[in-house]
Amino acid sequence: MALRSPDPIVETAPPARRRITRRQALAAAVATGIGVGAARLVGGTIQNISRSSSATGTDWVSPLGRESAQVMHLLRRTTFGYTPAQLDTALSDGYTKTVDRLLETKPQEPPALTAASVPGGRFAVQQLQQWWVDHMLTSATPFAERMTLFWHGHFTSDYRKAADNTFMYWQNLTWRRMALTNLRSMLMEVTTDPAMLRYLDLATSTGANPNENYSRELMELFTMGAGNYTEEDVRQSAKALAGWQIPPPDSTATVTVDQAKMVTRKLPVYSTQRPGVFNQRRAYKGTVTFLGHTGPLDTQGVIDRILAQQATASFIASRVAEHFVTSQPAASYISRLADPFRRSKYDMKALMHAVFTSPEFTAGGSYRALLKSPTEFMVHGARALGAHGLGKLIVASGSGMGQSLFDPPDVSGWPNNAAWISSNTVVERVNFVTLALGQAKGSL
């Protein structure tokens, strides 16, 4: 696991916020779309929506039985809500065409972050967080942002260990660009991403002294899952992956890092994004035995051996299904997704199409069955209000709900679904709604 390092960046404190009581939070929970979490907190139960009603004596009718309901369900799961005009377009196009349009529309690029040129990336992480949130609030391609958010939690890094917020900014651009490409090229970009090189210590790994952090998490959390490799596979792949370094900067700048003691340092300055660089002198020169293969192996070879394993397609399909469909996907469903995904040479667009057109996605039991992450919850609410100026409030509110962008709890990322809800986070969600309504009213 990656350990946090002391944060070198001075951060501003979040603004003071009005508080409401726990009783008020629970009473308002249904109105704010978190009734399931509220019911858990007060010991209530929620009847499974997929069951028929014996009380009425009538057959149960799926809430997703009509195509119009399926279209709205699709938009809720894949975007941050929708405007009346966007819904009208989707209803006119129909479900299948709407799926195709979501997958084929190129992402709208976010505006450049001017702070990224600061030497050493020493700018407050709140600037980076608000830059992304502001783009989520206004982007014409919200599905691209949902996919970027998904990969942000899957191939996770934290800004503290990366120690350069310019690298975190680059990573966000990379995850957006690669989101619907193929897993083979994605894994090479992930491996050579400067923030990831720092976060999981691959930048310090040499053939003579290999570091196992990245090789372990590459298999356990990013591609295959625990139980599908051995400790010897971790050691051997660490050797094969050694040799990557942080890219050299365009220049350096002398910066005062301690005003009181007048301490200065030379910090790197980058004008353009770039991946890590491979230093052959730091690489391992021998042969390795990794996942059943013995011989010389480089980074691409490690990735290809991982992709040759049956577990990889199933693992990625499971993560996608848990995020977009259901918290407990059936093994038969994952198998139906994984087999064609593998045959497609790990084409993410093909996998997402299979997910959104699967019967499970539009099954009655999937209706309102997933709890939104804090970021989804807040951005969805702000977009629904047409309040695109709530970025600062969203950034300040995230940590109380359990999700600060670019600052995951550990290398496994954030939890999913019911884990988002506790007595404290319900209060924080309703606090946000209260403040958002007040700010939105004042800006309209």
N, C-alpha and C positions, 0 to 999 in steps of 0.2 A: 504494500500500500504506500502511496505517496504521502510524505509528511509535510505539514505546513511549515513554511519558513516565516520569520518575522516580516511583517508588511512594511516595506520601506516607504510607502506612499502615505502622505498625510490625507486623511479623509475628513469631510465635513460631517458634522452630526446631523441626523435627520431632524426635521422640524417637529416641534411638540404637537401632539395630536389629542383631540378630544376623545374621551373614553366613555363607553357605555357599560352598563352592568351586564353580568352574565345572564341574568334573567331576561333583560331586554334583547340580548343576542339570540337566545333560544326562541323567544317569542317572534323575532323577526326573521328567523332562519328560513322559513318556508318562502316568505316574500322575496328573499334574496337568492333563491335557487340552491340552498344548501340544506334542504329538509332532511335528506338521508343522514348527513353527518349529525344534525341536531337530534334526530331520533335515536342515534347510537348513544349520544351523550346523556339523554334523559332516560335511557333504558327502554325506549319504545321499539316497535318493530315496524318494518315496512313490508307489506305484502308483495311478493314477487309478481311483477306485472305480467309475466307469461302464464300465470295460472288462470283457469276459468273461474267464473264467479258462481258458487253454489247458492249464494244469498239471493241472486236475482233469478236463478234458474235458466239463464240464457247462455248461449255459447259465447265464449270469449272471442273478441275481435282484436287482432293485433293492431297496436297504434301505428305500426309501419306497414299496414296492409295496402295503403294507397300510394301511388307513385309520388304524389305531391308531398306526402309525409316522409317518404324515403329521401327525396331531394333535400328537404329541410334538415333531416338527420345527417345527410352527407355534408352539408355546409357547416353544420354545428361541429362536426368531428374534424373537419379538414381546414377550417378557417377560424377567425375570431368573430363569428357571427356574420350577419349579412344585412344589407340595406334592403328596403322594399324593391328598389330597382334591380339589385343583384338577384333577389329571389325571383322576380318576374322573369328575368332572363333565363335563370336555371329551370324554372317551371316550363317555360316555352321550349327550351332545348330538350328537356326530358332528362331522366337519370343517367342513361348511358353516355349521352353527349356531354353532360356536365362532368362526369368522371374523366372523359377524354380531354376536355378543355382544361381541367385542373392539372392534369399530368403533362400536357403539351405546352402550356403557357410558360414562357421563360420568366425567371424571377426578375422583378424590378430591383435594380441595384440600389442600395442605400446611398445617401449622400456621403461624400468623403468626410472622414473625421479629422478635422484640422489638428487636433491635439496629438494625433499619431506621429507627428514630426518632432514632438518634444524629445530632447536627448534622453536616452535610456528608457523611454516610455514612462517617464515619471509624471504622469498626470493622474488625477483622482479616478478611481474605478467608477464612481458615480457618473462621470462624464461618458464613459464607455457604455454603462448600463442605460443611461437615458438616450444616448444615440440610437441604441438598438430598439428600445421601447418606443421611441418616437417613430421609428420606421415601421414597427408593427402596427402602430395606431393609424398610419396613413398609407401604408403600402397597398397598391392595386393588385398585388399578388400575395394575399395572406397565406395561401397554402404553402408557398415557398418559405415563409417565416415559420409556419408550423413544423415543416420538415427540418429547418435549421434548428429550431428549438429541440426537436427530437434528437438530432445528432449531437447537439450541445450537451444533452444529458447522457448520451450513450458513449461518445468519444470525449469524455469530460477532461477538463483541465481547470486548475484554479489560478487566479491571477497572483496570489501570494507566492506560490512556488515558482511560477513563471517569471515573476519579478521584472516584468517588462510589459506594460499594458499595450504597447504597440504590437507585440506578438499576439496578445489575446484578440486584438482588433483584426489582425490578419487571419487568425484562426476562424473567426466568425465569417469573414468573407469566403474563406475556403469551404467551410461546411455548407454555406448557401450555394456556392457554385457546384459542389460535387453531390448535392443531396439526392439527385435522381439519376446518377451515373451508375457505373458498375462497381461492385464491392472490391474487385481487384485493384482498380486504379485508386479507389477511395483509401484503401489500406496503405498504399504507398504514400499518399498525401498525408494521412494521419501520422504515419511513422516519421516522416521528414518535416512535419510541422514544427517550427521553432518553439512554440509554447509547449507542445507535447514533448519535445526533446528535453526541455528543462524539467517539466512536471514529473516525468517518470525516469529521469536521469540517464536517458540514452546518450545525451550530449557528453557525458563524462565516462561512458563505457568504452573500454579498449579491449583489443584481443588478449592482451596480457593480463588485464584486470576487468573482466566483463561484469557489468551491473545487470542483475536479473529483473529489476522492477518492470521495465517495459515488456520484456518477453513474457513474463507471467501474466500481466494484465491484458496483453494482446490476445492471449488464448482464453483466459478465464472470463474476462468482462467484455471484450470487444468482439470475439468471433465464435468461440466453441463452447464455453461454459465449463464449470468445474467438473472433474471426473473424466474428461476426454483427452487428457494428456498426463504425462508423468513429471515428476520433479527433474528427472534426467532430461526430458524434453525442454524444460525451462532453462536448464544450464547450457544445453547444447545450442539452443536458438539464441541465447544471450551472446554466445561467442560469434555466431553468424551475423548478428545484427550490429556488432561493435564497429565503430569507425565514424559515426555521424557526429557532426559538430554544428553549433550555431553559425549561421551565415555571417561573413564579415560585413561590417557596416560600410556605408559610403564615406563616412568621415567620423570624427569624434569632436566633442565640444567639452570645454572645461566648465563644470557646473559647481556652484557652492552647495554642498549637501548638508552643511551644519553652519548656520549663520553665527551662532554664539561662539563657536571655536574656530570659525573661518576655515573649515575643512573643505577642500575642493577635490573633485574627481573628474577624470576624463570619461565621458559617457558616449555610447555609440549613437550615431544618427543615421537613419535609413530614409531614403527617398522613395523606394519602391519595395513592394512585397516580394519575398523570395523564400524558397525552402531551405532546409539545412543542406550542408555540403558534406561530401564523403571524403574522408582522409584515409587513403590507402595505407599510410604508414601506421595508423592506429588500428587497422583491421586485423582480424584473426586469419592466419595464413594456412591453417591446417584443415582437415576434414572433420565433419560432424555427423552424428547419427541423430536424426530428428524426425519424429513421427514415421518411423519405419524406413527412412531414406538415409543412406550413408554415402558421403562424398563431399566435395567442396560445395558450399552453399552461401549465397549472398542474400541481401534483404528481399529481393523479388522471389528468390527461391524459397525463403521461409514463408512468405505470403502464399505462394502457390501450393506448398505442402499443406498449409492450413485449409486452403480452399478445396483441396482434394479429400478432406475428411467429411464424412456424412453428417457429422454433428453441426458443421458450420451453417449450412442452409437452414436447418431446423432452429438453431439458436437465434439467428437474425429474424426469421419468420416469427418466432415466438415473441421477441421484443417488439416487433411492429404490431402484432395482433394485440398484445397486452396494452399497447399505447393507444391504438385506434379502434379496437373492437370490443374486447372483454378482458377483465382482469384474470380470468382463468380459461384460456382457450383449450379446447379438447385436443388430445394427441392426434386424433384422426384429422382434425382441421389443420393442424400444423403440418402434418405429412402432406396433405393436399396442396398446401402453399409451398412447402420446401422443395418437393421434387421438381416442379417446373421452374422454380427459382434457380435451382442448381443447373438444370438443362439450359436455361437462358444465359448461362455464364455470369450468373449473379447480377442480372440487370435489375436495379432497384425500381425503375419505372414499371417493369413487368410485374414485380412483386406487389407494388402498391395497386396496380390495376386489378390483380387477382384478389387482393384484400377487399377493395371497395366494391367489386362485383360478386363477391362470395355471398351465399345465402346467410351465413352467420352475421355479416355486417348489417344486414337489414332485417334480421330476425327480431321478433317482438321482445325477446329477452335482452337485446342490445339497446333498447330505447332508454335513454337517460340513465344508462347503467354505469357510466364512468364519471368520477369526480374530476373536475378541472384542476389542473395545477394552479398555484397562485398567479403565475404570469398569464396563463390562459384566462382565468377568472377575471383578472383586473383589466386586461386589454379588451376582452370581449365586452365587459361592462362599459368601458370608456367609448368603444366604437359604437355600441348601441345607443349611447347618449349623444353621439356626434361630438364628444368632448375630446378633441385631439390634443389638447393642451395639458392633459393629466399625467404626462410622462414623469415629472418630478415626484408627484404623489405616489405613482406606481413604484418607482424605485425606492422611495422611503418606506413603503409599506411591505415590500417583499420579504424582508428578513423576519418580520413578525409572523408571517404565514409559513415560513420555512423554505423560501426560495429566493436567494439573491443571485442574480445572473452573474456568471463568471466566478462564482464562489460556492461550488458544491460542497456538501459535508465531507465527502471523501471521493476516492477514485471510482466508486460504484455509482456516482451521480446521486440523483434525488429519488425518493420513493415514488410509488404510483398509487393512484386511486384512494382507497380508504385511509392509507397512511397519511394523507394530507390533512385529515380532520382530527382535531383534539379539542378539548374545552378551550384552550388558549387560541388556537388558530381560527375557530369559529368566531370568537370575539373579534379577532383581527380582521376577518373578512367583513363582518358587519360594520366595524369601524371604518373600513375603507369605503364601503357603500355609502355610509353617512357623509363622509368627507367628500367623496366624489360627487354625490348629488348636490351638495352645497357649492362646490367649486364649479360644477357644470352649470348650475343655475345662474351663478354670477357671471359666467362667460357667455351665456347665450343671449 
